[in-house]
Amino acid sequence: QVQLVESGGGLVRPGGSLRLSCAASGSIESLRTMGWYRQAPGKERELVAHISKSGKTTYAGPVKGRSTIARDNAKNTVYLEIHSLLPEDTAVYYCHVLFTPYWGQGTQVTVSS
């Protein structure tokens, strides 16, 4: 079993930045590629970015060029920074261990003036 706990969400003004964290615990040997997903009201969950254990990154279209995913394997933590936030970035952001059933509970990000 793996437990994932996200933090760092909140209310941010358009144009602002935020940094989300995902702390993993449990059977962490399965933590290979980890990703951030998001789900806006009425929309399907979508990939934001993922990062392999060696640090190879992939970004999806909506935040490409405005975000950075990173991981600290010693702390079993994955981070996501998003800059130049837009109202359409409003969503619940989830941490996920790819190719496993492990998801975090999500953290709400609201971009509004």
Residue pairs with C-beta under 8 A, 6 or more apart in sequence:
1 26
1 27
2 24
2 25
2 26
2 27
2 28
2 30
2 31
2 97
2 100
2 102
3 24
3 25
3 26
4 22
4 23
4 24
4 95
4 96
4 97
4 102
4 103
4 104
4 105
5 22
5 23
5 25
5 104
5 105
6 20
6 21
6 22
6 93
6 94
6 95
6 104
6 105
6 106
6 107
7 20
7 21
7 22
7 23
7 107
8 18
8 19
8 20
8 21
8 107
9 18
9 20
9 93
9 107
9 108
9 109
10 18
10 108
10 109
10 110
11 110
11 111
11 112
12 18
12 85
12 109
12 110
12 111
13 85
13 111
13 112
13 113
14 85
14 86
14 87
14 111
14 112
14 113
15 84
15 85
16 85
16 111
17 81
17 82
17 83
17 84
17 85
18 81
18 82
18 85
18 109
19 79
19 80
19 81
20 36
20 79
20 80
20 81
20 82
20 93
20 107
20 109
21 77
21 78
21 79
22 34
22 36
22 77
22 78
22 79
22 80
22 95
22 104
23 75
23 76
23 77
24 31
24 34
24 76
24 77
24 78
24 95
24 97
25 76
28 76
30 97
30 100
30 102
31 53
31 73
31 76
31 97
32 52
32 53
32 97
32 98
32 99
33 50
33 51
33 52
33 53
33 97
33 98
33 99
34 50
34 51
34 71
34 78
34 95
34 96
34 97
34 98
35 47
35 48
35 49
35 50
35 51
35 69
35 95
35 96
35 97
35 98
36 47
36 48
36 49
36 50
36 69
36 78
36 80
36 93
36 94
36 95
36 96
37 45
37 46
37 47
37 48
37 93
37 94
37 96
38 45
38 46
38 48
38 89
38 91
38 92
38 93
38 94
38 109
39 45
39 46
39 91
39 92
39 94
39 106
40 88
40 90
40 91
40 92
43 91
45 94
46 60
46 62
47 60
48 59
48 60
48 62
48 63
48 67
48 69
48 80
48 93
49 57
49 58
49 59
49 60
49 63
49 67
49 69
49 80
50 57
50 58
50 69
50 98
51 57
51 58
51 69
51 70
51 71
51 78
53 71
53 73
55 71
57 69
59 65
59 67
59 69
62 88
62 89
63 82
63 89
66 82
66 83
66 84
66 85
67 80
67 81
67 82
67 83
68 79
68 80
68 81
69 78
69 79
69 80
69 81
70 78
70 79
70 81
71 77
71 78
71 79
72 78
72 79
78 95
80 93
82 89
85 109
85 111
86 111
87 111
87 112
88 111
89 109
89 111
90 109
90 110
90 111
90 112
91 108
91 109
92 106
92 107
92 108
92 109
93 106
93 107
93 108
93 109
94 103
94 104
94 105
94 106
95 103
95 104
96 102
96 103
96 104
